[in-house]
Amino acid sequence: MRWMRAAGRGLLVLAVVMTGYITPGARADEGAAHGRGPLTLATAGDLTGYLGPLLEGWNRTHPGERVTLVELPDSADETHAQMTTDLRGGDRGRFDVLNIDVAWTSEFAAAGWIRPLPRDRFPLASFLPPVVGTATYDGRLYAVPYVTNAGLLLYRKDILAEEGVRPPRTWAELERDARTIAPKYGLDGYAGQFLPYEGLTVNAAEAVYSAGGTILGDEGERVTVNSAAAREGIGFLARGVREGWIPKAALTYKEEESKQAFQDGHLLFLRNWPYAYVVASARGSAVAGKVGAVPLPGPSGPGTSVLGGSNLAVNTHARHPDSAARLIAYLTSERVQRQVLTRGALPPVRAALYDDPELVREFPYLPTLRASVRAAAPRPKSPRYDQVSLAVQAVMHDALTGHETPESAVRRLARELASISHR
């Protein structure tokens, strides 16, 4: 599933008073008056159980700024619903720091739920370049990148080796192998995350982007989806379901269900996030030692992944905003980012970790992932992102189930997105 600016002495003092942040030279015993104290961190469900131990490390060394972890559902849609309900409630709400999907930054910032953050408090120059753009809105930093992600194509390397076939680089190669090789081994061909939820928005956007199209421009003010590229991308997936090399069961898949199908040996190809590679390769998996990963294919070569991951943001009404900023700096430090990868199997935002020989030996997909992240594109930016995503899901579902042609689906989506952008 899917984080954070303030010239002249007078302006700096004003910024401190307004935001609650304190300068590095401020006295520690002034903490409570200047925004230090205990915190609550809200996040989607931690599927690998890594985050609790990381926060225990913080709590041991910051006893006056202890963090309480609140885990929400692991579904992005349910987490979004619970966070926005809390934030709309006014006053302070339950959550001080929010681990939000990268696609929500614009929505939360435009609504005034999260506060702008000072760029100089965070090591933004050390991050992979594309990820910082997911944390900005209207030219200001409203969050700090914490985890990044890009979709990969997982494949059964044992089967492709047996057939003397290289991993697919194009849609035509993927379709051919899914249609002809998979049935020989009693497997389904290809799956992604096609249940109507946030994952379907991601898969749809990747298909459109890979074909050279876009969905929205100008931070949601311009609708760009009505294009030949969008028709091609949506048509590729719809054809797969219609012809059977994408199994109809995939219409019920989220990340976990699709990962399990691949891990249990039922799929030749799977689009998923890197964590699925780690789990499917682990001891006890039916396909351990048989999994490869390459960038997502496109019409004529490598395609474009949607940039996934999460950003850390601070509630506008957080009780202790300076502690919140200090916690975010801790969680994005190189030492902790290394543990995000080694304990949580989640891709870090620190660029240097992708060149670490020890990590590459342990996580051989890192070079492929770095290339995918650098070439990835964000989901459509919009202050009404939740409505945009719901529209994409509904239209894409109708196209995949054959209730609407790709051509009419694209026209309908353009109309619905135009209506949303003008509300």
VEXTILO-258825 format. One line per field, with one value per residue (C-alpha): x, y, z; residue number from 1; residue in three letters. Coordinates in steps of 0.5 Angstrom, whole numbers. Example, Ala and Ser with C-alpha at 12.3 -4.5 7.8 and 13.67 -1.06 7.14 Angstrom:
<nuros>
X: 25;27
Y: -9;-2
Z: 16;14
n: 1;2
res: ALA;SER
</nuros>
This chain:
<nuros>
X: 0;1;13;15;20;22;30;31;31;24;21;25;22;15;15;17;11;7;9;11;18;24;31;37;40;34;34;32;28;24;21;14;13;16;13;16;13;9;7;2;4;-2;0;-3;-3;5;5;12;12;18;16;14;22;24;20;22;29;27;23;29;33;27;23;20;18;15;11;5;4;-3;-4;-10;-13;-8;-12;-11;-18;-20;-14;-15;-22;-20;-15;-20;-25;-21;-18;-24;-26;-23;-19;-13;-15;-12;-6;0;4;1;4;0;0;4;-2;-5;-1;-4;-11;-9;-5;-10;-15;-11;-10;-2;3;8;15;22;26;33;31;31;36;32;38;40;34;32;30;23;21;21;16;11;11;10;4;3;11;11;14;8;11;18;19;19;18;19;16;15;12;16;14;16;16;18;25;26;20;23;30;26;23;29;26;28;23;19;20;14;7;7;12;8;2;5;8;2;-2;3;8;3;-2;4;5;-2;-1;-5;-1;-1;-4;-4;-9;-15;-21;-24;-20;-13;-9;-14;-12;-5;-5;-9;-5;1;-2;-4;3;7;3;5;-1;-3;-9;-9;-5;-4;-5;-12;-14;-14;-16;-12;-14;-18;-12;-10;-5;-10;-15;-9;-7;-14;-15;-9;-11;-18;-16;-12;-19;-23;-18;-16;-9;-11;-15;-22;-20;-15;-21;-21;-14;-11;-3;-4;-8;-4;2;-1;-3;4;7;3;5;-1;2;7;8;5;6;7;11;18;16;12;19;22;16;16;23;23;24;18;15;13;17;23;29;25;23;26;24;25;22;14;14;11;8;15;20;20;14;13;11;7;11;9;11;9;11;11;6;5;-2;-4;-6;-1;1;8;10;18;18;14;19;25;22;21;28;30;26;29;36;41;41;34;32;37;33;26;29;33;27;21;23;21;24;28;28;36;39;46;43;42;49;51;54;52;45;45;47;41;36;38;32;35;38;32;28;32;32;24;24;28;23;17;11;7;-1;-5;-4;-11;-14;-20;-15;-20;-26;-21;-19;-26;-28;-22;-23;-31;-29;-23;-27;-33;-28;-24;-31;-33;-39;-36;-31;-24;-26;-32;-29;-24;-29;-33;-27;-25;-33;-33;-26;-28;-34;-29;-24;-30;-33
Y: 0;7;28;37;51;58;70;75;75;78;73;67;69;70;63;59;63;61;54;51;49;51;53;48;52;53;50;43;45;50;44;44;51;50;44;38;32;26;24;19;16;13;9;3;-4;-6;-12;-14;-12;-8;-1;-2;-4;2;7;3;5;13;12;9;15;20;19;26;25;18;16;11;7;7;2;3;-2;-5;-3;4;6;4;8;14;14;13;19;24;23;24;30;33;33;39;41;36;30;23;23;28;25;21;16;18;15;19;20;24;30;35;33;33;40;43;42;45;38;38;44;46;44;47;44;45;41;34;31;32;32;25;22;19;25;23;22;29;31;27;31;38;42;49;49;48;42;39;32;28;22;16;10;10;4;2;-3;-9;-15;-21;-28;-35;-35;-43;-43;-38;-41;-48;-45;-41;-34;-28;-24;-20;-12;-11;-12;-16;-21;-21;-23;-28;-32;-31;-34;-40;-42;-41;-46;-51;-51;-51;-43;-37;-32;-25;-21;-15;-11;-11;-11;-4;0;4;-1;-1;6;5;-1;3;9;5;2;9;12;6;8;15;18;22;23;30;36;42;39;37;43;40;33;30;23;23;20;15;13;12;8;3;2;1;-4;-8;-10;-11;-15;-20;-21;-22;-27;-31;-29;-25;-30;-27;-29;-23;-18;-20;-19;-13;-14;-19;-24;-23;-24;-30;-33;-32;-35;-41;-42;-41;-35;-34;-26;-22;-14;-12;-8;-11;-13;-19;-21;-21;-26;-30;-31;-33;-40;-44;-41;-45;-41;-40;-39;-39;-31;-26;-19;-14;-7;-7;-8;-2;-2;-2;-3;-2;2;7;5;9;12;9;9;14;21;23;29;33;35;42;41;37;38;38;40;40;33;31;34;31;24;25;27;20;16;19;18;13;9;8;8;2;-2;0;-4;-10;-11;-8;-10;-3;1;7;14;15;14;11;5;3;2;-1;-8;-12;-9;-11;-18;-19;-15;-17;-13;-6;-4;-6;-2;4;4;3;9;14;13;13;18;20;19;24;30;33;36;32;26;21;23;22;15;13;15;11;5;5;6;1;-4;-3;-4;-10;-14;-12;-7;-2;-1;2;8;9;8;13;18;17;18;25;27;25;28;34;34;33;39;44;42
Z: 0;-4;8;8;8;12;10;15;22;23;18;21;28;25;22;28;32;27;25;32;29;33;31;32;38;42;49;50;57;53;49;51;49;43;40;43;47;45;38;35;28;24;18;14;17;17;13;15;22;22;24;31;33;29;33;39;38;37;44;48;46;46;52;53;45;45;39;39;33;30;25;20;15;10;4;2;1;8;11;7;9;17;16;12;17;23;20;18;25;27;33;33;32;34;29;29;24;18;13;7;0;-5;-9;-3;-2;-6;-3;4;3;-1;4;10;14;13;14;10;12;12;6;10;16;11;7;0;-4;-2;-4;-11;-15;-17;-10;-8;-13;-10;-3;-6;-8;-11;-10;-3;1;5;6;6;2;7;2;-5;-10;-17;-20;-23;-27;-24;-28;-27;-29;-29;-34;-39;-38;-40;-46;-48;-48;-45;-40;-44;-46;-50;-49;-55;-52;-45;-49;-53;-47;-43;-49;-51;-45;-39;-41;-43;-35;-33;-31;-32;-36;-33;-27;-24;-19;-22;-16;-16;-11;-11;-14;-21;-21;-21;-26;-31;-30;-32;-38;-40;-39;-42;-48;-48;-45;-39;-35;-32;-32;-29;-22;-24;-27;-34;-37;-42;-42;-48;-53;-57;-52;-47;-51;-53;-46;-43;-49;-48;-41;-43;-49;-44;-40;-46;-49;-43;-42;-36;-32;-29;-22;-23;-23;-15;-14;-9;-8;-3;-7;-13;-10;-7;-13;-16;-10;-10;-17;-21;-25;-30;-30;-24;-24;-17;-12;-10;-3;-7;-10;-3;0;-6;-6;1;4;4;-2;-8;-13;-8;-13;-19;-19;-23;-24;-30;-31;-33;-41;-46;-53;-56;-50;-42;-40;-35;-27;-23;-17;-11;-4;2;5;12;14;20;22;22;29;31;39;38;31;32;35;29;24;29;28;21;20;24;20;13;16;12;18;19;11;11;16;12;7;11;16;12;5;3;-2;1;-1;0;-7;-4;-1;-8;-10;-3;-5;1;0;-8;-6;-1;-5;-13;-15;-13;-19;-23;-18;-18;-26;-25;-20;-24;-30;-26;-26;-21;-20;-23;-18;-16;-10;-11;-12;-8;-13;-19;-17;-16;-23;-26;-22;-24;-32;-32;-29;-34;-39;-36;-35;-42;-41;-44;-50;-49;-54;-50;-43;-45;-47;-41;-36;-40;-38;-31;-30;-33;-28;-22;-24;-25;-18
n: 1;2;3;4;5;6;7;8;9;10;11;12;13;14;15;16;17;18;19;20;21;22;23;24;25;26;27;28;29;30;31;32;33;34;35;36;37;38;39;40;41;42;43;44;45;46;47;48;49;50;51;52;53;54;55;56;57;58;59;60;61;62;63;64;65;66;67;68;69;70;71;72;73;74;75;76;77;78;79;80;81;82;83;84;85;86;87;88;89;90;91;92;93;94;95;96;97;98;99;100;101;102;103;104;105;106;107;108;109;110;111;112;113;114;115;116;117;118;119;120;121;122;123;124;125;126;127;128;129;130;131;132;133;134;135;136;137;138;139;140;141;142;143;144;145;146;147;148;149;150;151;152;153;154;155;156;157;158;159;160;161;162;163;164;165;166;167;168;169;170;171;172;173;174;175;176;177;178;179;180;181;182;183;184;185;186;187;188;189;190;191;192;193;194;195;196;197;198;199;200;201;202;203;204;205;206;207;208;209;210;211;212;213;214;215;216;217;218;219;220;221;222;223;224;225;226;227;228;229;230;231;232;233;234;235;236;237;238;239;240;241;242;243;244;245;246;247;248;249;250;251;252;253;254;255;256;257;258;259;260;261;262;263;264;265;266;267;268;269;270;271;272;273;274;275;276;277;278;279;280;281;282;283;284;285;286;287;288;289;290;291;292;293;294;295;296;297;298;299;300;301;302;303;304;305;306;307;308;309;310;311;312;313;314;315;316;317;318;319;320;321;322;323;324;325;326;327;328;329;330;331;332;333;334;335;336;337;338;339;340;341;342;343;344;345;346;347;348;349;350;351;352;353;354;355;356;357;358;359;360;361;362;363;364;365;366;367;368;369;370;371;372;373;374;375;376;377;378;379;380;381;382;383;384;385;386;387;388;389;390;391;392;393;394;395;396;397;398;399;400;401;402;403;404;405;406;407;408;409;410;411;412;413;414;415;416;417;418;419;420;421;422;423
res: MET;ARG;TRP;MET;ARG;ALA;ALA;GLY;ARG;GLY;LEU;LEU;VAL;LEU;ALA;VAL;VAL;MET;THR;GLY;TYR;ILE;THR;PRO;GLY;ALA;ARG;ALA;ASP;GLU;GLY;ALA;ALA;HIS;GLY;ARG;GLY;PRO;LEU;THR;LEU;ALA;THR;ALA;GLY;ASP;LEU;THR;GLY;TYR;LEU;GLY;PRO;LEU;LEU;GLU;GLY;TRP;ASN;ARG;THR;HIS;PRO;GLY;GLU;ARG;VAL;THR;LEU;VAL;GLU;LEU;PRO;ASP;SER;ALA;ASP;GLU;THR;HIS;ALA;GLN;MET;THR;THR;ASP;LEU;ARG;GLY;GLY;ASP;ARG;GLY;ARG;PHE;ASP;VAL;LEU;ASN;ILE;ASP;VAL;ALA;TRP;THR;SER;GLU;PHE;ALA;ALA;ALA;GLY;TRP;ILE;ARG;PRO;LEU;PRO;ARG;ASP;ARG;PHE;PRO;LEU;ALA;SER;PHE;LEU;PRO;PRO;VAL;VAL;GLY;THR;ALA;THR;TYR;ASP;GLY;ARG;LEU;TYR;ALA;VAL;PRO;TYR;VAL;THR;ASN;ALA;GLY;LEU;LEU;LEU;TYR;ARG;LYS;ASP;ILE;LEU;ALA;GLU;GLU;GLY;VAL;ARG;PRO;PRO;ARG;THR;TRP;ALA;GLU;LEU;GLU;ARG;ASP;ALA;ARG;THR;ILE;ALA;PRO;LYS;TYR;GLY;LEU;ASP;GLY;TYR;ALA;GLY;GLN;PHE;LEU;PRO;TYR;GLU;GLY;LEU;THR;VAL;ASN;ALA;ALA;GLU;ALA;VAL;TYR;SER;ALA;GLY;GLY;THR;ILE;LEU;GLY;ASP;GLU;GLY;GLU;ARG;VAL;THR;VAL;ASN;SER;ALA;ALA;ALA;ARG;GLU;GLY;ILE;GLY;PHE;LEU;ALA;ARG;GLY;VAL;ARG;GLU;GLY;TRP;ILE;PRO;LYS;ALA;ALA;LEU;THR;TYR;LYS;GLU;GLU;GLU;SER;LYS;GLN;ALA;PHE;GLN;ASP;GLY;HIS;LEU;LEU;PHE;LEU;ARG;ASN;TRP;PRO;TYR;ALA;TYR;VAL;VAL;ALA;SER;ALA;ARG;GLY;SER;ALA;VAL;ALA;GLY;LYS;VAL;GLY;ALA;VAL;PRO;LEU;PRO;GLY;PRO;SER;GLY;PRO;GLY;THR;SER;VAL;LEU;GLY;GLY;SER;ASN;LEU;ALA;VAL;ASN;THR;HIS;ALA;ARG;HIS;PRO;ASP;SER;ALA;ALA;ARG;LEU;ILE;ALA;TYR;LEU;THR;SER;GLU;ARG;VAL;GLN;ARG;GLN;VAL;LEU;THR;ARG;GLY;ALA;LEU;PRO;PRO;VAL;ARG;ALA;ALA;LEU;TYR;ASP;ASP;PRO;GLU;LEU;VAL;ARG;GLU;PHE;PRO;TYR;LEU;PRO;THR;LEU;ARG;ALA;SER;VAL;ARG;ALA;ALA;ALA;PRO;ARG;PRO;LYS;SER;PRO;ARG;TYR;ASP;GLN;VAL;SER;LEU;ALA;VAL;GLN;ALA;VAL;MET;HIS;ASP;ALA;LEU;THR;GLY;HIS;GLU;THR;PRO;GLU;SER;ALA;VAL;ARG;ARG;LEU;ALA;ARG;GLU;LEU;ALA;SER;ILE;SER;HIS;ARG
</nuros>
